[in-house]
Amino acid sequence: MVVGTQEYGTFSKLIDEAVLKAGRGTAARTQLISYARSAAREAQTEALFERDRTETQILATANPHIWTRPQCFRIMETAEYPLVPVFPRFQRPGRAQGNDTDYFYYAAADYFVFNQLEVADPINLSYFSYFQPLVYFEAAARPARYFADLAKWQYLDANGDYIDTLGTTELDEAARALVTNWLVFDWFDLVLEGTLAKIFKINGDPRAVSTFALFKSFSKDLLQGEVTASLNE
């Protein structure tokens, strides 16, 4: 197997780059991991990016049906009862919910409540999520790694060797999800500059101003370069 020389696009590689550019050694790695997650979240919350949307169908188990928010849930976009068919309106609890014939849903704590359903009725959902927190892997233990000079992924197998595929698309995708997300991979420099801006500011490094300016410039490029959604549409 050919091994590349230009690893790119993963959270671990981003932290490696940040350690080198910050010039503070691996002792700063834990701090940089926190800053990188913060920079990615800051960029992600600039808009509702289409790439953060999840579409799924659930089945009612009772009336009303209670659906627990999945991990990293951000905001509900829409719900549909396809058998009616109707898009139930979002309505906070109270008299405004209307009478017993109205279709609505509301949110509480860590769940949503959907009314006017029979058991096994489908509910189509569209919602946005935040990124799952990524962790740092040492170079020889990364579940997946991407080499820009080869334009390909490689995956760590059970024997500790890197191979071109784990055997199925699902396994390959799961390995990639452990090491990156679309923002880190496609907007690597944005997250890197945001990470460096934070550590430079904390340490009084004069590079903080220019690095933060570059981070904000990349953030504008992100908004122009990615498709976003509006809940008002």
N, C-alpha and C positions, 0 to 999 in steps of 0.2 A: 504494500500500500504506500502510495506517495504521501508524504507529510508536507503540509504547507509551511510557509515561514511568516505569513502575515495574518495572525489570528485577529479576529474582528467581531464586533457585534454582540458580545455577551456581557452580562453584568460583571462577571469575574474579570474579563479583559479590561473593562472600563475601570474597575478598581485598581488593577495593575497600572494602567496609564496614569490614574490620579495619584497613586503613590509616587511614581517617578516624577511627575510634574510638580507635585507639592514639595518634593525634596525633603520629606520628613521621615522617610523609611517606613518599614512595615508596621512600626508601632502605631502609626496613624490610621491603619487599615480599618479598624472598628469605627472610628470617627467618620472616615470617608464613606463607608458603607451606609451609615445613617444619612449623611449628606446627599448621597446619590439617590437614595429612596425618596428623600424630601424633594430633590430637584425634579425627579420624574413625576411625583405627585403634583408639584407646582405647575409643571407644563401640562399635565393631563387635565387639570381642572380649568384650564383656559377656555375650554369649550366641551361640548358633547360630541366627541369624535365618533364617526360611524363605525370605526374599527373597534370601539368598545361596546358595541351593541350585542346583546344576546337575544335570540328569538327561540322560544321553546313552547311546548304544550304540556300542560299538567291536567290531571283528571280530578274532579271534585270527589271528596270522600264523605262529605256531609253538606248540609245546608244550614247555616253558611259554611263555606269552605275556608279554612285557615291555611295560608301558605307562608311558610317561614322563609325570610329573606336568605338567599345564599350568601356565602362568605364574599366579602368585598363588593356587595351590592351598593350601587350609587343612587340611581333614581329610576322610577318606573316611567316608561314612555307611553305604553298603551296596553289595554287588555281587551279581549274580544271573547264573547260567547258564540262560537261559530254555528251552533245548532239552532240559535234563535232566529236569525243572527242579529247580534247587537253589540255595540261597544259600550259596556257599562261605564257610567260617569264616575270620576273620583269625587267623593264627597266626605267631608269630615263628619264625625258622629254628631248627632243632634237632630232637631226637627227638620232641618233642611234636607235630610236624607229622603224625605218624602214618604209616600204610602207604600203599602206592601207589594204593589205592582211595579214599583220602580226598580230598575237594574242599576246597582252601584257597587263600589268597593271603597274601602278606606284602609288607612295604615295605622299601626300601633306598635310600640316597642320594636320587636324584631320580626313582625309578621304583617301580612295583608289579609283582610277579610273580604270575601266575595259572596254576595247574596244571590237568591233566586236561581238555585241550581238543584239538579237531581244528582244522586250519586253516579259517578262515572261520566258525568258531562265534561267535555273538554273545555279548557280555558287557554286561549292563545295569549302569550305574554311577550312583550318586547321591553327590555330594560337595559340600562347602562351599568357597567361595573368599573371599579377601580382595579388597578393592577394587583395581582398577588405579589406579596413581598418576595423579592429575589434574594438569594444568599450567595456568599462567596465560596467558590471551590478552588482548592489548590490546583495548579496546572495539570498534574497527573491524575486528578480525580474528577474532572469536569464531565458531567453526564453527556454533554455534547459540546462541540466547538466548531466554529466556522472559520475557514481560511479564505481571505479575499483573493489571494493569488491563485487559488484553485477554483474559486467560486463554488465551493461545496462544503457540506456538513460532514462531520465524522462523529461517531458515537462510541461511547465506552461500553464494552461488553462485560460479561460476568468474569472473564479472565483478566480484566484490567487492560485489554488491548483496544485500540481505536479502529473501528471498522466503518465501512461506507453506509451500512444500514443495519438496524437491529432485527430486520426481518419483515416488519409490516409498517405501513404508513402511520398507524396509530401509535406504535411504540416510538418511532422516530419523532413524531410530534410531541409526545409526552416528554421525551428527553429534552427537546428544545425548549419546552415550556418551563423546565426547571432552571434554565440558564439565561433566558432572554424574554423580551416582549417586543411588540412592534415599535414602541418608542425607543427603547434602547438599541434595537437593531437598525432601524431606518433613520433615527435621529441621534446617533451615538454621540456626536460632538456637542449637541445641545445639552444632553444630560451630563457629559463630562465637564463642560464649562460651568454649568450650574453647580456641580459638585465642588469644583475648584474655587468658584467665587465664594462659597460658604466658608471653606477652610481658610482661604486667604483673608477674609474679613475677620474671622475669629482671631487669627494670628497677627493681625495688623500688617499684613503683607501689602506693599504698594500695588501689586498686581490685581488686587481685589476689584478696583474700579473698572479697569479695562476688561477683565474677565466677566464681570457682571453685565457690562454693556454688551459683550458678545453673546452671552446667554440670552439676554432680552431680544437681541437681534435675531438669533436663531428661533426664539419663541414666536416672533412675528412670521418668520418663514414657515414655521409649523402650521400656523393658522391659515396661511395662504396655500400651503401645499397639501393639506389634508381636508377631506370632506367632513363637514360638521352638520349636526342636526339642530333643530329648534323645536322645543315642546309647544311652541305657539302656532306651529303650522297645522 
